[in-house]
Amino acid sequence: MDVLKGLRPAQIAFAVSDARKAAMQHFSLFGSGPYFVVDNIKLKFAKYRGQQTDWDHTGAFGQWGDVMLEFMQPNNPDPFPSIIRDVLPEGATGPFLHHMAFITDDARERALAMQDKGITLALHCELESGIEAFILDTRDQLGHMVELYAGTPTLREIYAAVKEASIGFDGTDPLRAGSV
């Protein structure tokens, strides 16, 4: 996994059946947050394991110390194949560790290098905001997937806004509407 050398995780993500409930549970246990919930995250395109898909999911994004957390909820009905369903068994509620995300200016090149080493690209997508992501299936090697984000100004602004909201967070309004 030398392709990941020098990178530090920016986010830990979990597969869950209910993003709001999972975020509230983490907040109750650890005081993390606040969480910005984005329903039906809009994608320009998504390819799941090489096939075009209409993947629909909800995410709750919050801060826990220096790391962002994401709780990913599938919105497509079972048994719709997706990176969340790869980790969240049918009927399970989670949370299950899904991936660790890394921000890098050479995300595409690192994703290609990992594929050259036999790692499967599970998802390649771009959000309506222009954020591009590559999720690679490293469960056999690491026990979770790896997400590589292109370090665009928009992505960095989102991460900074979530972290800023956590500074001095007193537990008031732990779930908030968000956008990506």
Sequence and secondary structure as in RCSB ss.txt:
>XXXX:A:sequence
MDVLKGLRPAQIAFAVSDARKAAMQHFSLFGSGPYFVVDNIKLKFAKYRGQQTDWDHTGAFGQWGDVMLEFMQPN
NPDPFPSIIRDVLPEGATGPFLHHMAFITDDARERALAMQDKGITLALHCELESGIEAFILDTRDQLGHMVELYA
GTPTLREIYAAVKEASIGFDGTDPLRAGSV
>XXXX:A:secstr
 GGGTT   SEEEEE S HHHHHHHHHHHH    EEEESS  EEEEEETTEE    EEEEEEEETTEEEEEEEE 
S TT   HHHHHS TT    EEEEEEEEETTHHHHHHHHHHTT EEEEEEEETTS EEEEEE HHHHSSEEEEEE
  HHHHHHHHHHHHHHTT  SSS EEE   
